[in-house]
């Protein structure tokens, strides 16, 4: 393969379409960026994206198997854990169709909570880095989010979620670079 692996991370992520209650919204400083995903690379096991304006291309690939896990001993909050390897993407054959995802992210150690906007679709995402011990604040956030995640959450990676929801309707959400 010849690519330099920049990072390998085991994580679980959920998506919640629409808005969430004020009590679930993070406080503190956030960062905002627009990531562009190569539309034709989106597969449940891989994707190519350009992170932020003028960012480098990166390829993410799932390694190993997907595991069903229970998080932090929270009864009923089960999710699919995936391990992802991120590499700098080499030469890329593409027709230039990119899917823009506008993100606002709040990160605290092993926890990332964010909003997303893809075309007219808006919602929230929550991601847990499973390679790190879960802190009390993360466990508290998970406990607060658990009822909503059980009712409306879709456990998935960005690659799988975007591919499932946005590979067909190109005109409204895609751009060329």
GUTI-877858 format. One record per residue: residue in one letter; residue number from 1; z, x, y of N, C-alpha, C in turn. Coordinates in nm, 3 decimals, decimal comma. Example, Ala and Ser with C-alpha at 12.3 -4.5 7.8 and 13.67 -1.06 7.14 Angstrom:
<atoms>
[A 1 [0,780 1,319 -0,569] [0,780 1,230 -0,450] [0,780 1,320 -0,330]]
[S 2 [0,708 1,285 -0,225] [0,714 1,367 -0,106] [0,787 1,290 0,003]]
</atoms>
This chain:
<atoms>
[X 1 [0,000 0,082 -0,119] [0,000 0,000 0,000] [0,000 0,086 0,124]]
[X 2 [0,079 0,193 0,131] [0,073 0,288 0,240] [0,135 0,243 0,370]]
[X 3 [0,197 0,125 0,375] [0,258 0,078 0,498] [0,403 0,123 0,504]]
[X 4 [0,449 0,151 0,624] [0,588 0,191 0,645] [0,674 0,066 0,661]]
[X 5 [0,769 0,046 0,571] [0,858 -0,069 0,580] [0,961 -0,043 0,689]]
[X 6 [0,963 -0,130 0,789] [1,055 -0,114 0,902] [1,192 -0,175 0,873]]
[X 7 [1,192 -0,285 0,799] [1,319 -0,353 0,774] [1,305 -0,448 0,657]]
[X 8 [1,409 -0,454 0,574] [1,417 -0,552 0,467] [1,543 -0,633 0,493]]
[X 9 [1,530 -0,765 0,486] [1,644 -0,851 0,521] [1,645 -0,974 0,432]]
[X 10 [1,764 -1,008 0,383] [1,784 -1,129 0,304] [1,840 -1,235 0,398]]
[X 11 [1,777 -1,352 0,401] [1,817 -1,453 0,498] [1,794 -1,594 0,445]]
[X 12 [1,851 -1,689 0,516] [1,824 -1,830 0,495] [1,800 -1,892 0,633]]
[X 13 [1,701 -1,981 0,640] [1,664 -2,041 0,769] [1,637 -2,190 0,747]]
[X 14 [1,675 -2,269 0,850] [1,644 -2,411 0,852] [1,570 -2,444 0,981]]
[X 15 [1,492 -2,552 0,975] [1,426 -2,609 1,092] [1,473 -2,753 1,104]]
[X 16 [1,497 -2,796 1,229] [1,535 -2,934 1,258] [1,442 -2,981 1,368]]
[X 17 [1,355 -3,077 1,338] [1,264 -3,130 1,439] [1,342 -3,211 1,541]]
[X 18 [1,296 -3,206 1,666] [1,358 -3,284 1,773] [1,480 -3,214 1,829]]
[X 19 [1,560 -3,291 1,900] [1,676 -3,234 1,969] [1,800 -3,243 1,882]]
[X 20 [1,902 -3,169 1,923] [2,032 -3,173 1,855] [2,137 -3,210 1,959]]
[X 21 [2,252 -3,252 1,911] [2,361 -3,290 2,001] [2,409 -3,173 2,086]]
[X 22 [2,461 -3,203 2,200] [2,510 -3,102 2,294] [2,615 -3,010 2,230]]
[X 23 [2,694 -3,064 2,139] [2,800 -2,984 2,076] [2,745 -2,875 1,985]]
[X 24 [2,619 -2,886 1,943] [2,559 -2,784 1,856] [2,483 -2,677 1,935]]
[X 25 [2,457 -2,703 2,060] [2,379 -2,608 2,139] [2,462 -2,484 2,170]]
[X 26 [2,401 -2,367 2,151] [2,476 -2,244 2,177] [2,506 -2,224 2,325]]
[X 27 [2,611 -2,149 2,349] [2,646 -2,110 2,486] [2,613 -1,962 2,500]]
[X 28 [2,610 -1,917 2,622] [2,587 -1,775 2,644] [2,441 -1,743 2,673]]
[X 29 [2,415 -1,615 2,676] [2,284 -1,563 2,715] [2,184 -1,578 2,600]]
[X 30 [2,064 -1,619 2,634] [1,955 -1,631 2,537] [1,841 -1,540 2,579]]
[X 31 [1,748 -1,521 2,488] [1,625 -1,450 2,523] [1,509 -1,538 2,481]]
[X 32 [1,402 -1,529 2,557] [1,287 -1,615 2,533] [1,165 -1,528 2,510]]
[X 33 [1,080 -1,572 2,415] [0,955 -1,502 2,392] [0,856 -1,598 2,326]]
[X 34 [0,731 -1,562 2,334] [0,626 -1,635 2,263] [0,571 -1,543 2,157]]
[X 35 [0,584 -1,584 2,031] [0,525 -1,510 1,920] [0,395 -1,579 1,883]]
[X 36 [0,297 -1,499 1,844] [0,167 -1,551 1,802] [0,146 -1,515 1,656]]
[X 37 [0,123 -1,617 1,574] [0,103 -1,599 1,431] [-0,045 -1,612 1,399]]
[X 38 [-0,098 -1,518 1,322] [-0,236 -1,528 1,275] [-0,242 -1,649 1,182]]
[X 39 [-0,314 -1,750 1,225] [-0,314 -1,878 1,155] [-0,356 -1,865 1,009]]
[X 40 [-0,454 -1,780 0,984] [-0,507 -1,770 0,847] [-0,422 -1,682 0,757]]
[X 41 [-0,321 -1,616 0,812] [-0,232 -1,534 0,729] [-0,111 -1,613 0,678]]
[X 42 [-0,090 -1,732 0,732] [0,031 -1,808 0,701] [0,033 -1,855 0,556]]
[X 43 [0,124 -1,800 0,480] [0,147 -1,838 0,341] [0,298 -1,846 0,322]]
[X 44 [0,346 -1,921 0,223] [0,491 -1,926 0,202] [0,553 -1,789 0,176]]
[X 45 [0,473 -1,692 0,136] [0,524 -1,559 0,101] [0,483 -1,450 0,200]]
[X 46 [0,405 -1,483 0,306] [0,366 -1,377 0,400] [0,309 -1,434 0,530]]
[X 47 [0,307 -1,349 0,632] [0,246 -1,384 0,760] [0,222 -1,257 0,840]]
[X 48 [0,135 -1,270 0,940] [0,112 -1,164 1,037] [0,136 -1,227 1,174]]
[X 49 [0,215 -1,155 1,258] [0,240 -1,208 1,391] [0,241 -1,096 1,494]]
[X 50 [0,224 -1,137 1,618] [0,241 -1,048 1,733] [0,364 -1,099 1,806]]
[X 51 [0,467 -1,014 1,810] [0,596 -1,052 1,869] [0,593 -1,030 2,020]]
[X 52 [0,608 -1,139 2,096] [0,616 -1,129 2,241] [0,486 -1,085 2,305]]
[X 53 [0,485 -1,076 2,438] [0,362 -1,038 2,509] [0,328 -0,891 2,484]]
[X 54 [0,208 -0,867 2,439] [0,162 -0,731 2,417] [0,231 -0,659 2,304]]
[X 55 [0,305 -0,732 2,222] [0,377 -0,670 2,113] [0,285 -0,620 2,002]]
[X 56 [0,340 -0,535 1,918] [0,265 -0,485 1,804] [0,252 -0,593 1,699]]
[X 57 [0,147 -0,576 1,617] [0,132 -0,665 1,503] [0,233 -0,627 1,397]]
[X 58 [0,292 -0,726 1,334] [0,382 -0,699 1,222] [0,348 -0,794 1,107]]
[X 59 [0,361 -0,742 0,988] [0,336 -0,819 0,867] [0,471 -0,840 0,799]]
[X 60 [0,498 -0,964 0,760] [0,620 -0,993 0,686] [0,579 -1,046 0,550]]
[X 61 [0,643 -0,993 0,448] [0,614 -1,036 0,312] [0,745 -1,060 0,238]]
[X 62 [0,750 -1,170 0,165] [0,868 -1,200 0,085] [0,867 -1,109 -0,037]]
[X 63 [0,981 -1,050 -0,066] [0,994 -0,963 -0,184] [1,100 -1,024 -0,276]]
[X 64 [1,080 -1,011 -0,404] [1,176 -1,067 -0,498] [1,160 -1,218 -0,508]]
[X 65 [1,259 -1,278 -0,570] [1,252 -1,423 -0,593] [1,335 -1,497 -0,489]]
[X 66 [1,305 -1,625 -0,474] [1,382 -1,714 -0,388] [1,503 -1,760 -0,469]]
[X 67 [1,621 -1,756 -0,405] [1,745 -1,791 -0,475] [1,813 -1,910 -0,409]]
[X 68 [1,860 -2,003 -0,489] [1,941 -2,112 -0,437] [2,083 -2,059 -0,420]]
[X 69 [2,140 -2,078 -0,302] [2,273 -2,024 -0,274] [2,357 -2,127 -0,200]]
[X 70 [2,488 -2,114 -0,210] [2,581 -2,194 -0,131] [2,641 -2,100 -0,027]]
[X 71 [2,640 -2,142 0,097] [2,680 -2,053 0,206] [2,827 -2,064 0,240]]
[X 72 [2,892 -1,949 0,243] [3,028 -1,937 0,292] [3,129 -2,030 0,229]]
[X 73 [3,101 -2,076 0,108] [3,194 -2,165 0,041] [3,193 -2,306 0,097]]
[X 74 [3,099 -2,335 0,188] [3,091 -2,470 0,243] [3,038 -2,563 0,136]]
[X 75 [3,115 -2,662 0,102] [3,073 -2,751 -0,006] [2,948 -2,827 0,037]]
[X 76 [2,850 -2,825 -0,048] [2,729 -2,902 -0,024] [2,623 -2,834 0,059]]
[X 77 [2,653 -2,727 0,132] [2,551 -2,663 0,213] [2,481 -2,557 0,129]]
[X 78 [2,379 -2,603 0,060] [2,301 -2,512 -0,025] [2,168 -2,486 0,041]]
[X 79 [2,117 -2,367 0,018] [1,993 -2,327 0,085] [1,919 -2,228 -0,003]]
[X 80 [1,794 -2,204 0,033] [1,712 -2,108 -0,038] [1,714 -1,975 0,037]]
[X 81 [1,769 -1,873 -0,027] [1,774 -1,739 0,032] [1,646 -1,666 -0,005]]
[X 82 [1,590 -1,597 0,093] [1,469 -1,519 0,072] [1,490 -1,379 0,127]]
[X 83 [1,426 -1,281 0,067] [1,428 -1,144 0,117] [1,290 -1,113 0,172]]
[X 84 [1,288 -1,062 0,295] [1,163 -1,033 0,366] [1,156 -0,887 0,403]]
[X 85 [1,038 -0,828 0,384] [1,010 -0,691 0,428] [0,914 -0,700 0,546]]
[X 86 [0,950 -0,632 0,654] [0,866 -0,631 0,774] [0,802 -0,493 0,785]]
[X 87 [0,672 -0,490 0,807] [0,599 -0,365 0,825] [0,508 -0,376 0,947]]
[X 88 [0,474 -0,261 1,002] [0,373 -0,260 1,108] [0,241 -0,295 1,042]]
[X 89 [0,169 -0,389 1,100] [0,042 -0,432 1,042] [-0,067 -0,334 1,079]]
[X 90 [-0,143 -0,294 0,982] [-0,256 -0,205 1,005] [-0,374 -0,285 1,055]]
[X 91 [-0,494 -0,235 1,033] [-0,613 -0,309 1,074] [-0,611 -0,449 1,014]]
[X 92 [-0,653 -0,544 1,093] [-0,643 -0,683 1,053] [-0,778 -0,752 1,070]]
[X 93 [-0,823 -0,814 0,963] [-0,943 -0,897 0,973] [-0,898 -1,038 1,006]]
[X 94 [-0,942 -1,088 1,119] [-0,904 -1,223 1,161] [-1,017 -1,283 1,241]]
[X 95 [-1,022 -1,415 1,245] [-1,123 -1,479 1,328] [-1,068 -1,501 1,469]]
[X 96 [-0,947 -1,450 1,494] [-0,890 -1,459 1,628] [-0,818 -1,589 1,657]]
[X 97 [-0,785 -1,666 1,556] [-0,713 -1,791 1,576] [-0,564 -1,766 1,559]]
[X 98 [-0,489 -1,785 1,667] [-0,345 -1,756 1,669] [-0,269 -1,882 1,704]]
[X 99 [-0,154 -1,898 1,643] [-0,067 -2,011 1,667] [0,050 -1,962 1,753]]
[X 100 [0,065 -2,018 1,872] [0,172 -1,976 1,963] [0,300 -2,054 1,935]]
[X 101 [0,410 -1,979 1,922] [0,542 -2,039 1,901] [0,632 -1,989 2,013]]
[X 102 [0,669 -2,080 2,101] [0,757 -2,049 2,214] [0,900 -2,060 2,163]]
[X 103 [0,977 -1,949 2,173] [1,112 -1,944 2,116] [1,214 -1,909 2,224]]
[X 104 [1,329 -1,975 2,219] [1,445 -1,933 2,296] [1,555 -1,908 2,194]]
[X 105 [1,612 -1,787 2,192] [1,700 -1,743 2,085] [1,837 -1,700 2,136]]
[X 106 [1,940 -1,742 2,064] [2,077 -1,698 2,084] [2,118 -1,626 1,956]]
[X 107 [2,161 -1,501 1,968] [2,194 -1,421 1,850] [2,337 -1,370 1,862]]
[X 108 [2,411 -1,384 1,752] [2,547 -1,332 1,744] [2,566 -1,272 1,606]]
[X 109 [2,553 -1,141 1,597] [2,563 -1,067 1,470] [2,469 -1,125 1,366]]
[X 110 [2,523 -1,192 1,265] [2,441 -1,239 1,154] [2,383 -1,378 1,175]]
[X 111 [2,407 -1,439 1,290] [2,364 -1,576 1,318] [2,261 -1,578 1,431]]
[X 112 [2,152 -1,650 1,408] [2,053 -1,674 1,513] [2,028 -1,824 1,521]]
[X 113 [2,043 -1,879 1,640] [2,012 -2,019 1,666] [1,906 -2,019 1,774]]
[X 114 [1,804 -2,102 1,757] [1,697 -2,102 1,856] [1,626 -2,235 1,866]]
[X 115 [1,557 -2,250 1,978] [1,466 -2,363 1,993] [1,326 -2,311 1,968]]
[X 116 [1,238 -2,401 1,928] [1,097 -2,366 1,912] [1,011 -2,476 1,972]]
[X 117 [0,896 -2,435 2,016] [0,794 -2,531 2,062] [0,661 -2,480 2,010]]
[X 118 [0,592 -2,567 1,938] [0,457 -2,537 1,888] [0,372 -2,655 1,931]]
[X 119 [0,286 -2,635 2,030] [0,210 -2,747 2,085] [0,308 -2,850 2,140]]
[X 120 [0,298 -2,972 2,092] [0,386 -3,080 2,137] [0,512 -3,092 2,050]]
[X 121 [0,520 -3,018 1,943] [0,636 -3,027 1,853] [0,748 -2,935 1,901]]
[X 122 [0,868 -2,991 1,908] [0,986 -2,915 1,952] [1,098 -2,935 1,851]]
[X 123 [1,185 -2,836 1,845] [1,299 -2,850 1,756] [1,388 -2,728 1,763]]
[X 124 [1,473 -2,715 1,662] [1,573 -2,609 1,654] [1,560 -2,537 1,521]]
[X 125 [1,602 -2,412 1,520] [1,606 -2,335 1,397] [1,738 -2,257 1,394]]
[X 126 [1,790 -2,242 1,274] [1,913 -2,164 1,256] [1,888 -2,070 1,139]]
[X 127 [1,923 -1,942 1,159] [1,899 -1,840 1,057] [2,026 -1,758 1,036]]
[X 128 [2,055 -1,731 0,909] [2,172 -1,651 0,872] [2,123 -1,525 0,801]]
[X 129 [2,166 -1,409 0,848] [2,138 -1,281 0,784] [2,240 -1,264 0,672]]
[X 130 [2,196 -1,274 0,548] [2,286 -1,270 0,433] [2,323 -1,128 0,391]]
[X 131 [2,266 -1,027 0,457] [2,302 -0,889 0,426] [2,431 -0,848 0,496]]
[X 132 [2,480 -0,931 0,583] [2,603 -0,902 0,656] [2,710 -1,003 0,616]]
[X 133 [2,837 -0,964 0,620] [2,943 -1,061 0,591] [2,942 -1,172 0,696]]
[X 134 [2,969 -1,294 0,654] [2,970 -1,406 0,748] [3,101 -1,405 0,826]]
[X 135 [3,090 -1,396 0,958] [3,207 -1,393 1,045] [3,266 -1,533 1,059]]
[X 136 [3,387 -1,540 1,113] [3,450 -1,670 1,137] [3,365 -1,756 1,230]]
[X 137 [3,308 -1,692 1,334] [3,227 -1,771 1,428] [3,102 -1,827 1,360]]
[X 138 [3,041 -1,750 1,270] [2,924 -1,800 1,197] [2,964 -1,912 1,103]]
[X 139 [3,075 -1,895 1,031] [3,123 -2,001 0,942] [3,154 -2,128 1,021]]
[X 140 [3,212 -2,112 1,140] [3,240 -2,228 1,225] [3,112 -2,298 1,269]]
[X 141 [3,013 -2,219 1,308] [2,884 -2,277 1,348] [2,819 -2,349 1,230]]
[X 142 [2,821 -2,286 1,114] [2,763 -2,350 0,995] [2,833 -2,481 0,962]]
[X 143 [2,965 -2,481 0,975] [3,039 -2,603 0,947] [3,000 -2,714 1,045]]
[X 144 [2,979 -2,678 1,172] [2,937 -2,775 1,272] [2,796 -2,826 1,245]]
[X 145 [2,707 -2,736 1,206] [2,568 -2,771 1,182] [2,545 -2,839 1,047]]
[X 146 [2,634 -2,818 0,950] [2,611 -2,862 0,812] [2,570 -3,009 0,799]]
[X 147 [2,638 -3,105 0,862] [2,596 -3,245 0,844] [2,452 -3,270 0,890]]
[X 148 [2,414 -3,209 1,003] [2,278 -3,225 1,053] [2,177 -3,156 0,960]]
[X 149 [2,209 -3,037 0,914] [2,118 -2,965 0,825] [2,098 -3,041 0,694]]
[X 150 [2,205 -3,103 0,644] [2,193 -3,181 0,521] [2,108 -3,305 0,542]]
[X 151 [2,115 -3,368 0,660] [2,039 -3,490 0,689] [1,895 -3,463 0,731]]
[X 152 [1,876 -3,367 0,824] [1,744 -3,349 0,886] [1,687 -3,210 0,872]]
[X 153 [1,763 -3,117 0,815] [1,718 -2,978 0,808] [1,615 -2,956 0,699]]
[X 154 [1,522 -2,868 0,729] [1,421 -2,827 0,632] [1,441 -2,677 0,611]]
[X 155 [1,485 -2,637 0,493] [1,512 -2,497 0,463] [1,379 -2,428 0,431]]
[X 156 [1,341 -2,330 0,515] [1,211 -2,268 0,500] [1,204 -2,142 0,586]]
[X 157 [1,108 -2,057 0,556] [1,077 -1,943 0,643] [0,981 -1,991 0,752]]
[X 158 [0,968 -1,912 0,860] [0,866 -1,944 0,961] [0,728 -1,949 0,897]]
[X 159 [0,697 -1,852 0,811] [0,564 -1,847 0,750] [0,533 -1,976 0,674]]
[X 160 [0,625 -2,020 0,590] [0,601 -2,141 0,511] [0,601 -2,265 0,599]]
[X 161 [0,696 -2,274 0,692] [0,707 -2,392 0,777] [0,584 -2,408 0,866]]
[X 162 [0,544 -2,300 0,932] [0,425 -2,308 1,018] [0,300 -2,340 0,936]]
[X 163 [0,286 -2,274 0,821] [0,170 -2,300 0,736] [0,163 -2,445 0,692]]
[X 164 [0,277 -2,500 0,656] [0,283 -2,638 0,609] [0,254 -2,737 0,721]]
[X 165 [0,304 -2,710 0,840] [0,294 -2,807 0,949] [0,177 -2,784 1,045]]
[X 166 [0,118 -2,664 1,045] [0,023 -2,635 1,153] [-0,108 -2,569 1,110]]
[X 167 [-0,133 -2,552 0,984] [-0,259 -2,487 0,945] [-0,380 -2,576 0,969]]
[X 168 [-0,366 -2,706 0,958] [-0,481 -2,795 0,974] [-0,512 -2,833 1,118]]
[X 169 [-0,414 -2,880 1,196] [-0,448 -2,925 1,332] [-0,461 -2,808 1,429]]
[X 170 [-0,574 -2,740 1,424] [-0,592 -2,618 1,503] [-0,607 -2,643 1,653]]
[X 171 [-0,680 -2,744 1,691] [-0,722 -2,758 1,830] [-0,605 -2,764 1,928]]
[X 172 [-0,500 -2,836 1,895] [-0,391 -2,856 1,990] [-0,295 -2,739 1,999]]
[X 173 [-0,287 -2,654 1,897] [-0,182 -2,553 1,897] [-0,232 -2,410 1,889]]
[X 174 [-0,359 -2,390 1,868] [-0,409 -2,254 1,846] [-0,468 -2,196 1,973]]
[X 175 [-0,466 -2,065 1,981] [-0,528 -1,992 2,092] [-0,602 -1,873 2,035]]
[X 176 [-0,690 -1,816 2,115] [-0,756 -1,693 2,074] [-0,707 -1,582 2,164]]
[X 177 [-0,693 -1,463 2,108] [-0,646 -1,347 2,185] [-0,760 -1,254 2,211]]
</atoms>
